């Protein structure tokens, strides 16, 4: 037990407590203390808790301190790598300083975040660098490999996160050789897993947590049985991540990687004969032909919408996979790499059969298209019972928290997706004085979103608001089409001379850096900027949203899910579409006020917010922002706060 066990939580989170001494800018927050007390009780009782903590509560410290103080073995799961790194590299060391001892914690990421020494050597031997740039990056990775102790590729800031070299020097569940790997004893993933099993506190992500729950190879199978408590942060993402683990999929990119690895392994074993070459080339050709049979662009489409040409190619992929398996069988004992390739081919053939044989009872059969590839899927429409069984199979205290879990004060949408019963829920408001520092601007006179002139009129209103705020704005859109139209209008407008940052032109991280570096910037983004963005201070004072974020009606997964709700006697709009949209809007609105000294305006252009009865649900779920309909009042608000800067 640590020194905090003898202290009252109120003192720890108080103005003279250890947090105030160690954390610059710390101030006592009753909301943070209330959450910490709730978490402490749940850990003590071994009960399950769902906490919605409004922006500014300081929920990270509110669960970390009781978790560390409990003396229990705790797993913290996050939705993003960014929060994982923040917890491990910033928050935990700060808490260690506050309580006077280091925290026995380990950070664990998915295997694709760690250098694979075997694949690095294979990449070096094969000379498979696709360009001079990639060859330079490979040389840099080799130099780093000689000195790293963790193998965490985030250490290599000189190589871009999206560089193609990483897929060649990291492993996946498919291509990992496991204990048969010739460098298994030096494996960074294995070392990280061993360290995690011994730690007092482990920081993972939702994907790894689900992998461990389902005993998938990506996970441990030994991490959860020893855990006394699991804290799921950014819990609004968890149901979607969980559902993906009940999905059966086979993708073109996955097949193409198998073909590349078979070629590399067969050459390395001196077995790349004509039969293997023909099997690999035949499968590669069918995969490429299958993509050509599909429409261009990025989309999700139902299986019954694809052409017979694609289904013929898909059947041929199965035949070619069978061919490859037959050719690999006599070679599999020649090397661990060839043996793993055969296992992968068998697994993919099993997925192929499941997808080919699926019917409406199995789930939705559909395709996800990317620019160059496709993934065929069968997805169960409701996995709440299966997920609940997994969670209940681990007798630990489960704590779920996020800033967006409730619709008004109702948690049923989130809880129903988990399938769990007997959960304690708590809604903790934000400590920020929204009535004083923020406004909700609802411009009048706009048409309904289905009208042809809607986007153009919205951009005109957004422009007026951005001029009033002197830039310093996020203009958020619910579709890429609307974003592109807005970008075209504003780029062509000589009166709009603020630095314009447009999603898709540069990586997200670089756009956010530029937003902070360039005064008075205006950033145009879609869903990727609605959450996980933490810009404090007065660089961001306007968040403008074009429409209420209802999911696109053409998505086959959504259509099938809504049909299933209706067939069970539910109301698809009330039970799914509305709560999902409310939670998304809460995320977008949450970008504005991030600290006590912030101020600003949330602008929502969609007139349905006041014209439709369901608009009241949205408004009741947002912070208590004074509503303004007059742009002149907004100008005066910005002028008054600007004078105080």
C-alpha positions in Angstrom: 0.0 0.0 0.0 1.2 3.5 -0.7 1.2 6.7 1.5 -2.2 7.9 0.1 -4.1 5.1 1.9 -3.7 7.1 5.2 -5.1 10.3 3.7 -8.6 11.4 2.8 -9.2 11.8 -0.9 -10.5 15.3 -0.2 -7.1 16.3 1.1 -5.3 14.6 -1.8 -7.4 16.6 -4.3 -7.4 19.8 -2.2 -5.6 23.1 -2.6 -2.7 22.1 -0.3 -2.6 18.4 -1.4 0.2 16.6 -3.1 -1.4 17.1 -6.6 -1.3 20.9 -6.1 2.3 20.7 -5.1 3.4 18.7 -8.2 1.0 19.8 -10.9 1.4 23.3 -12.4 -2.0 25.1 -12.7 -3.8 22.5 -10.5 -7.0 23.8 -8.8 -9.4 21.8 -6.6 -12.5 20.7 -8.4 -15.4 19.2 -6.5 -16.4 17.3 -9.6 -13.0 15.6 -9.8 -13.2 14.6 -6.1 -16.7 13.2 -6.6 -15.6 11.0 -9.4 -12.5 9.8 -7.5 -14.7 8.9 -4.5 -17.1 7.0 -6.8 -14.2 5.1 -8.4 -12.7 4.3 -5.0 -16.0 2.9 -3.8 -16.3 0.7 -6.9 -12.8 -0.6 -6.5 -13.3 -1.3 -2.8 -16.7 -3.1 -3.4 -15.6 -4.8 -6.6 -18.7 -3.3 -8.3 -19.2 -2.1 -11.9 -19.5 1.7 -12.6 -20.3 3.9 -15.6 -19.2 7.5 -15.2 -19.8 10.4 -17.7 -17.4 13.1 -16.6 -17.9 16.5 -18.3 -15.0 18.3 -20.0 -12.6 19.7 -17.4 -13.5 17.2 -14.7 -10.0 15.8 -14.8 -11.2 12.2 -15.0 -7.8 10.8 -15.7 -6.4 11.7 -12.3 -9.8 10.9 -10.8 -9.5 7.2 -11.7 -5.7 6.8 -11.6 -5.2 7.9 -8.0 -7.8 5.6 -6.5 -6.6 2.8 -8.8 -3.0 3.1 -7.6 -4.1 3.6 -4.0 -6.3 0.5 -4.0 -3.4 -1.9 -3.9 -5.2 -3.9 -6.7 -3.8 -5.0 -10.0 -5.4 -2.7 -12.5 -5.6 -2.5 -16.3 -6.3 0.9 -17.9 -7.7 0.7 -21.4 -7.9 3.7 -23.8 -9.4 4.3 -27.2 -6.3 6.1 -28.7 -2.6 5.8 -28.7 -2.4 9.5 -27.8 -4.1 9.0 -24.5 -2.0 5.8 -23.8 1.2 7.8 -24.2 -0.1 10.7 -22.2 -1.1 8.4 -19.3 2.2 6.5 -19.2 4.7 9.3 -20.0 3.0 12.3 -18.3 0.3 11.4 -15.8 1.8 8.4 -14.0 5.2 10.0 -13.4 3.5 13.0 -12.0 1.4 10.9 -9.7 4.5 9.0 -8.6 6.1 12.3 -7.7 3.0 13.3 -5.8 2.8 10.2 -3.7 6.6 9.9 -3.2 7.2 6.6 -5.0 7.4 5.4 -8.6 4.4 3.6 -10.0 5.0 0.0 -11.1 3.4 0.5 -14.5 3.8 -0.8 -18.0 2.7 0.5 -21.4 1.6 -2.1 -23.8 0.6 -1.5 -27.4 -0.4 -3.7 -30.3 2.3 -5.7 -32.0 2.4 -3.5 -35.0 3.8 -0.7 -32.8 7.0 -2.8 -32.1 9.9 -3.5 -34.3 10.0 -7.1 -35.5 13.7 -8.2 -35.7 12.9 -11.1 -38.0 11.1 -9.0 -40.6 13.7 -6.3 -40.4 16.3 -8.8 -41.4 14.1 -10.2 -44.1 13.6 -6.6 -45.5 17.3 -6.0 -45.4 18.1 -9.3 -47.2 15.4 -9.0 -49.9 16.3 -5.5 -50.9 12.5 -4.9 -51.1 12.7 -1.1 -50.6 10.2 0.4 -53.0 12.0 3.7 -53.4 15.2 5.6 -52.5 13.3 7.3 -49.6 12.2 3.9 -48.3 15.7 2.6 -48.6 17.0 5.6 -46.5 14.3 5.0 -43.9 15.2 1.3 -43.7 18.8 2.2 -43.0 17.7 4.6 -40.3 15.5 1.9 -38.7 18.4 -0.5 -38.7 20.6 2.0 -36.9 17.9 2.6 -34.3 17.3 -1.2 -33.9 20.8 -1.6 -32.6 20.2 0.8 -29.6 16.5 0.6 -28.7 15.5 -1.3 -25.6 11.8 -1.2 -26.1 11.4 -1.6 -29.8 8.5 0.9 -29.7 8.5 2.5 -33.2 7.1 5.8 -31.8 10.7 6.5 -30.7 11.7 7.0 -34.3 10.4 10.5 -34.9 12.6 10.9 -38.0 10.4 8.4 -40.0 6.8 9.3 -40.6 4.1 7.4 -38.8 2.4 6.5 -42.1 5.7 5.5 -43.9 5.3 2.3 -45.9 8.5 0.9 -44.3 6.8 0.2 -41.1 4.6 -2.6 -42.6 7.8 -4.3 -43.7 9.6 -4.2 -40.3 6.7 -4.9 -37.9 4.6 -8.0 -37.5 0.9 -8.7 -37.6 -1.2 -11.5 -36.1 -1.0 -13.1 -39.5 2.7 -13.1 -40.2 4.2 -13.5 -36.7 6.1 -16.7 -36.4 5.5 -17.0 -32.6 7.8 -19.3 -30.7 9.2 -20.7 -33.9 10.8 -17.4 -34.8 14.6 -17.7 -34.8 14.9 -14.4 -32.8 12.1 -15.2 -30.4 14.3 -14.7 -27.3 15.0 -11.1 -28.4 11.4 -10.3 -29.4 10.3 -6.8 -28.3 6.6 -7.8 -28.2 7.4 -10.8 -26.0 9.5 -8.7 -23.6 6.7 -6.1 -23.4 4.1 -8.8 -22.6 6.3 -10.4 -19.9 6.8 -7.0 -18.2 3.1 -6.3 -18.4 2.2 -9.5 -16.6 4.3 -8.6 -13.7 3.2 -4.9 -13.4 0.9 -3.3 -10.8 -0.8 -1.2 -13.5 -0.9 -1.8 -17.2 -1.9 0.7 -19.9 -3.4 -0.9 -23.0 -5.9 0.1 -25.7 -9.4 -1.3 -26.4 -8.2 -3.5 -29.2 -5.7 -5.3 -27.0 -8.2 -5.5 -24.2 -10.7 -7.2 -26.5 -7.9 -9.5 -27.9 -7.2 -10.6 -24.4 -10.9 -11.1 -23.6 -11.4 -13.3 -26.7 -8.1 -15.1 -26.3 -7.0 -14.0 -29.7 -3.3 -14.3 -30.6 -2.9 -10.6 -30.6 -3.6 -10.5 -26.9 -2.1 -12.3 -23.9 -4.6 -14.7 -22.6 -2.8 -14.2 -19.3 -3.3 -10.5 -18.6 -7.0 -10.4 -17.6 -7.1 -13.4 -15.3 -4.8 -11.6 -12.9 -6.5 -8.2 -13.0 -8.7 -7.1 -10.1 -10.1 -4.0 -11.9 -10.3 -2.8 -15.5 -10.8 0.9 -16.2 -12.1 1.6 -19.7 -11.4 5.3 -20.6 -12.8 6.8 -23.8 -15.5 4.2 -23.3 -17.8 5.6 -26.0 -15.5 3.8 -28.5 -15.5 0.5 -26.7 -18.8 -1.1 -28.1 -17.7 -0.5 -31.7 -14.2 -2.0 -31.0 -15.8 -4.9 -29.2 -18.2 -5.6 -32.1 -15.3 -5.8 -34.6 -14.0 -8.8 -32.7 -17.1 -10.8 -33.6 -16.6 -9.9 -37.3 -15.3 -12.4 -39.9 -13.2 -10.7 -42.6 -10.9 -11.4 -45.5 -9.3 -8.5 -47.3 -7.4 -7.9 -50.5 -4.5 -6.2 -48.7 -4.3 -9.2 -46.4 -4.1 -11.6 -49.3 -1.6 -9.4 -51.2 0.7 -9.4 -48.1 0.4 -13.2 -47.9 1.5 -13.4 -51.5 4.5 -11.2 -50.8 5.5 -13.1 -47.8 5.2 -16.5 -49.5 7.5 -15.2 -52.3 10.0 -13.9 -49.8 10.0 -17.0 -47.6 10.1 -19.4 -50.6 13.1 -17.5 -52.1 14.8 -17.6 -48.7 14.3 -21.4 -48.5 15.5 -21.9 -52.1 12.0 -23.3 -53.0 10.6 -20.6 -55.3 9.8 -22.9 -58.2 7.4 -22.5 -61.0 4.4 -24.0 -59.1 4.7 -21.7 -56.2 5.2 -18.7 -58.6 2.1 -19.6 -60.5 0.1 -20.0 -57.3 1.2 -16.7 -55.9 0.7 -14.8 -59.2 -2.7 -16.4 -59.8 -4.0 -15.3 -56.4 -2.5 -11.8 -56.8 -4.2 -11.5 -60.2 -7.7 -12.6 -58.8 -7.4 -10.1 -55.9 -6.5 -7.2 -58.3 -9.3 -8.2 -60.7 -11.8 -8.4 -57.9 -11.0 -4.7 -57.0 -11.4 -3.7 -60.6 -15.0 -5.1 -60.5 -15.9 -2.7 -57.8 -16.7 1.0 -58.0 -14.0 3.5 -57.3 -13.6 5.4 -54.0 -14.0 4.6 -50.4 -17.3 3.2 -49.3 -19.2 0.4 -47.5 -21.6 -1.6 -49.7 -24.0 -4.4 -49.1 -23.2 -7.8 -50.7 -26.3 -7.8 -52.8 -25.2 -4.6 -54.4 -22.0 -6.0 -55.9 -21.8 -7.3 -59.5 -21.7 -10.9 -60.6 -18.3 -10.2 -62.0 -17.0 -9.5 -58.4 -18.7 -12.6 -56.9 -17.1 -14.7 -59.7 -13.7 -13.2 -58.8 -14.3 -13.8 -55.1 -15.1 -17.5 -55.8 -11.9 -17.7 -57.9 -9.9 -16.2 -54.9 -11.1 -19.2 -52.9 -9.9 -21.6 -55.6 -6.5 -19.8 -55.8 -6.1 -19.9 -52.0 -6.8 -23.6 -52.1 -4.2 -24.0 -54.8 -1.6 -22.1 -52.7 -2.3 -24.2 -49.6 -1.7 -27.3 -51.7 1.6 -26.0 -52.9 2.7 -24.9 -49.5 1.9 -28.2 -47.8 5.1 -30.1 -48.9 7.3 -27.1 -48.0 5.9 -26.1 -44.6 8.5 -27.9 -42.5 11.4 -26.3 -44.4 11.2 -23.0 -42.5 9.1 -21.4 -39.7 8.2 -18.7 -42.3 6.7 -21.1 -44.8 4.8 -22.9 -42.1 3.3 -19.7 -40.9 2.4 -18.8 -44.4 0.4 -22.0 -44.8 -1.4 -21.4 -41.5 -2.3 -17.9 -42.7 -3.6 -19.3 -46.0 -5.7 -21.9 -44.1 -7.1 -19.2 -41.8 -8.0 -17.0 -44.8 -9.7 -19.9 -46.5 -11.8 -20.5 -43.4 -12.9 -16.8 -43.5 -13.6 -17.2 -47.2 -15.9 -20.1 -46.6 -17.7 -18.3 -43.7 -18.3 -15.3 -45.9 -19.4 -17.4 -48.9 -21.8 -19.4 -46.8 -23.2 -16.6 -44.6 -27.0 -15.9 -44.5 -29.2 -13.4 -42.8 -29.1 -15.4 -39.5 -25.3 -15.2 -39.4 -25.2 -11.4 -39.8 -24.7 -8.8 -42.4 -22.5 -9.7 -45.4 -20.8 -6.5 -46.8 -17.8 -5.0 -48.4 -15.5 -2.2 -47.3 -13.8 -0.5 -50.2 -10.6 1.5 -50.0 -8.9 3.3 -52.9 -6.9 0.3 -53.8 -8.4 -2.7 -52.0 -11.4 -4.2 -50.4 -12.4 -6.3 -47.4 -15.3 -8.8 -47.4 -17.1 -9.1 -44.0 -19.8 -10.9 -42.1 -20.8 -8.9 -39.0 -23.3 -9.9 -36.4 -25.8 -7.1 -35.9 -26.1 -7.3 -32.1 -23.2 -8.6 -30.1 -24.4 -7.3 -26.7 -25.1 -10.8 -25.3 -21.7 -12.2 -26.4 -19.9 -9.1 -25.1 -21.7 -9.3 -21.7 -20.7 -13.0 -21.4 -17.0 -12.0 -22.0 -17.0 -9.2 -19.5 -18.8 -11.3 -16.9 -16.4 -14.2 -17.4 -13.7 -12.0 -15.7 -14.7 -11.3 -12.1 -13.1 -7.9 -11.8 -14.5 -4.4 -11.2 -15.3 -2.8 -14.5 -15.3 1.0 -14.7 -16.3 2.8 -17.9 -15.7 6.5 -18.3 -15.9 9.2 -21.0 -17.2 12.7 -21.5 -19.9 11.3 -23.8 -21.9 8.3 -22.6 -25.4 9.7 -21.7 -28.2 11.1 -23.7 -29.6 13.8 -21.4 -29.2 11.8 -18.2 -30.0 8.4 -19.7 -27.2 5.8 -20.0 -29.4 3.1 -21.5 -28.0 3.3 -25.1 -24.5 2.7 -23.9 -25.4 0.1 -21.3 -27.6 -1.9 -23.8 -24.6 -2.1 -26.2 -22.5 -3.6 -23.4 -25.3 -6.0 -22.5 -24.3 -5.8 -18.8 -26.9 -5.6 -15.9 -26.6 -4.0 -12.5 -24.2 -1.2 -13.4 -24.1 1.9 -11.2 -24.2 5.1 -13.3 -23.0 8.6 -12.4 -23.2 11.8 -14.4 -20.7 14.4 -13.3 -21.1 17.9 -14.9 -18.2 20.0 -16.2 -16.7 22.5 -13.7 -16.5 25.2 -16.4 -18.8 28.2 -16.1 -20.3 27.9 -19.6 -22.9 30.5 -18.9 -20.2 33.1 -18.5 -17.5 32.0 -21.0 -19.4 30.5 -23.9 -22.4 30.9 -26.2 -24.4 28.6 -28.5 -25.1 30.5 -31.7 -28.0 29.2 -33.9 -28.1 31.4 -37.0 -31.6 32.0 -38.3 -33.1 31.8 -41.8 -31.2 28.7 -43.0 -32.9 26.1 -45.2 -33.2 22.5 -44.1 -30.2 20.3 -44.9 -31.9 18.4 -47.8 -32.3 21.6 -49.8 -29.8 22.1 -52.6 -28.6 25.5 -51.4 -27.9 24.4 -47.8 -24.2 23.9 -48.0 -23.6 27.2 -49.7 -25.7 29.1 -47.2 -24.1 27.4 -44.3 -20.6 28.3 -45.5 -21.7 32.0 -45.9 -22.9 32.0 -42.2 -19.8 30.3 -41.0 -17.7 32.9 -42.9 -19.5 35.7 -41.0 -18.9 34.0 -37.7 -15.2 33.4 -38.5 -14.7 37.0 -39.4 -16.3 38.0 -36.1 -13.9 35.6 -34.2 -10.9 36.8 -36.3 -10.3 33.2 -37.4 -9.3 30.9 -34.6 -12.0 28.5 -35.7 -12.8 24.9 -36.4 -15.4 24.5 -39.1 -16.6 20.9 -38.7 -18.6 19.0 -41.4 -20.5 15.8 -41.4 -19.3 14.8 -44.9 -16.2 15.1 -47.1 -18.4 16.5 -49.9 -19.6 19.4 -47.7 -16.0 20.0 -46.5 -14.7 20.1 -50.1 -17.4 22.5 -51.2 -16.7 24.8 -48.2 -12.9 24.7 -49.0 -13.6 25.7 -52.6 -15.8 28.6 -51.6 -13.4 30.0 -48.9 -10.2 29.6 -50.9 -11.8 31.6 -53.8 -13.0 34.4 -51.4 -10.6 37.3 -51.4 -12.2 38.7 -48.2 -11.4 35.6 -46.3 -7.6 36.0 -45.7 -7.1 33.8 -42.6 -4.7 30.8 -42.9 -6.9 28.0 -44.2 -6.1 24.5 -43.1 -8.0 21.7 -44.9 -8.3 18.1 -43.8 -6.7 15.8 -46.4 -4.0 18.2 -47.5 -1.6 17.2 -44.8 -1.7 14.6 -41.9 -4.0 15.4 -39.0 -1.1 15.9 -36.6 0.6 18.4 -38.9 -2.7 20.4 -39.4 -3.1 20.7 -35.6 0.5 21.9 -35.3 0.0 24.5 -38.0 -3.2 25.6 -36.3 -1.3 26.5 -33.1 1.6 27.9 -35.0 -0.3 30.2 -37.4 -2.3 33.0 -35.6 -6.0 33.3 -36.6 -6.1 30.0 -38.5 -9.3 28.4 -39.7 -9.3 24.6 -39.9 -11.9 22.6 -42.0 -12.4 19.0 -40.8 -14.8 16.1 -40.7 -15.3 13.4 -38.0 -11.6 13.0 -37.3 -11.5 16.5 -35.7 -14.7 16.1 -33.7 -12.9 14.4 -30.9 -9.5 13.7 -29.4 -8.4 17.3 -30.1 -7.3 19.4 -27.1 -6.5 23.0 -28.0 -6.4 25.2 -24.9 -6.2 29.0 -24.7 -7.4 31.5 -27.2 -6.1 29.9 -30.5 -9.6 28.3 -30.8 -12.7 30.4 -29.9 -15.2 29.2 -32.5 -16.4 25.7 -33.3 -18.9 25.8 -36.1 -20.9 22.6 -37.0 -22.7 22.3 -40.3 -25.3 19.6 -39.5 -26.6 17.3 -36.7 -24.3 14.3 -37.1 -26.8 11.6 -38.0 -25.0 8.6 -39.6 -25.1 8.4 -43.4 -28.3 6.5 -44.4 -26.6 4.6 -47.2 -24.3 2.6 -44.9 -25.3 -1.1 -45.2 -24.3 -1.8 -41.6 -26.5 1.0 -40.3 -29.4 -0.1 -42.5 -29.2 -3.7 -41.4 -28.9 -2.7 -37.7 -32.0 -0.4 -38.0 -34.0 -3.1 -39.7 -33.1 -5.6 -36.9 -34.2 -3.1 -34.2 -37.5 -2.6 -36.0 -38.0 -6.4 -36.4 -37.6 -6.7 -32.7 -40.3 -4.1 -32.0 -38.0 -1.2 -31.3 -37.9 2.3 -32.8 -34.7 2.6 -35.0 -34.6 6.4 -34.8 -35.3 6.7 -31.1 -33.3 3.7 -30.0 -30.2 4.1 -32.2 -29.9 6.9 -34.7 -30.8 9.7 -32.2 -28.6 8.6 -29.3 -25.6 8.0 -31.6 -26.0 11.5 -33.1 -26.4 13.1 -29.7 -23.2 11.5 -28.5 -21.3 12.6 -31.6 -22.5 16.2 -31.3 -21.4 16.3 -27.6 -17.9 15.3 -28.8 -17.8 18.0 -31.4 -19.1 20.7 -29.0 -16.5 19.5 -26.5 -13.6 20.8 -28.6 -14.3 24.4 -27.6 -13.8 24.9 -23.9 -10.8 22.9 -22.6 -9.6 25.0 -19.7 -10.8 27.6 -17.1 -9.4 30.5 -19.1 -10.9 29.5 -22.4 -13.9 31.3 -24.0 -15.8 30.9 -27.3 -18.8 30.2 -29.4 -20.3 26.9 -30.6 -22.2 27.5 -33.8 -24.7 24.8 -35.0 -26.2 25.7 -38.4 -28.8 22.9 -38.6 -32.3 24.4 -38.2 -33.7 21.0 -37.1 -32.2 21.7 -33.7 -35.1 24.1 -33.0 -37.7 23.1 -35.6 -37.9 19.3 -34.8 -39.1 17.9 -31.5 -36.0 15.7 -31.2 -33.9 18.9 -31.2 -34.8 19.2 -27.5 -32.9 16.0 -26.8 -29.7 17.4 -28.4 -30.0 20.7 -26.5 -30.7 19.0 -23.2 -27.6 16.8 -23.6 -25.2 19.8 -24.2 -23.6 22.0 -21.5 -25.7 24.9 -20.4 -24.7 27.4 -23.1 -26.7 30.6 -23.4 -28.4 30.5 -26.8 -27.9 33.4 -29.2 -29.7 34.0 -32.6 -28.2 37.3 -33.5 -24.7 37.6 -35.1 -24.3 41.1 -33.6 -24.5 39.7 -30.1 -21.8 37.2 -31.1 -19.6 40.0 -32.4 -20.0 41.9 -29.1 -19.2 38.7 -27.2 -15.9 38.2 -29.0 -15.1 41.9 -28.7 -15.7 41.9 -25.0 -13.5 38.8 -24.4 -10.9 40.0 -26.8 -10.5 43.2 -24.9 -9.5 41.2 -21.8 -6.8 39.2 -23.5 
